[in-house]
């Protein structure tokens, strides 16, 4: 048996995967949240910092911290710049994840990333769990959570693959359309992991 199983968790913006991840962590499952760790590394990793300044300019950092509004504007307006940023950040996140995973004592570790499948990272996972929710429900959640207009949410959604496209790459899909049933969804995930000997 290999040293550790890697279980990918993904889902589009507003699918509610963060809530599910929190509940899985409460059950003692170690979860690496790629987006959170990427934000940390963009401030703490010298390699990332140097490359971001090379590509995007000195304005990328203010008072030794990432200038998020400046960078967000650049990548939002230019798809190629978003790809450049991803090429800088993602290899370092991957290294950080492997280092983190090596320190976990569990049989499996969970790797949560919004664009896991879009990046082809499903090949690196032993199984992929896809969290889905109806489009209108997702839009409402993100508007409420981030205080943004519907147009902004739709623009973000367009950058991600549709749930239908992702489903062919996932081992299990969880429909997260009712937040009152979220514990049931977590139970389903845990059952799937146990049934497949990942736990």
Buried (B, 14 or more C-beta within 10 A) or exposed (E): EEEBBBBBBBBBBBBBBBBBBEBBBEEEBBBBBBEEBBBEBBEEBEEBBEBBEEBBEEEBBEEEEBBEEBBEEBBBEEEEBBEBBBEBBBEBBBEBBEEBBEEBEBBBBBBBBBBBBBBEBBEBBBBBBBBBBBBEBBBBBBBEEEEEEEEBBEEBBEBBBEBEEBBEBBBBBBBBEEEEEBEEBBEBBBEBBEEBEBB
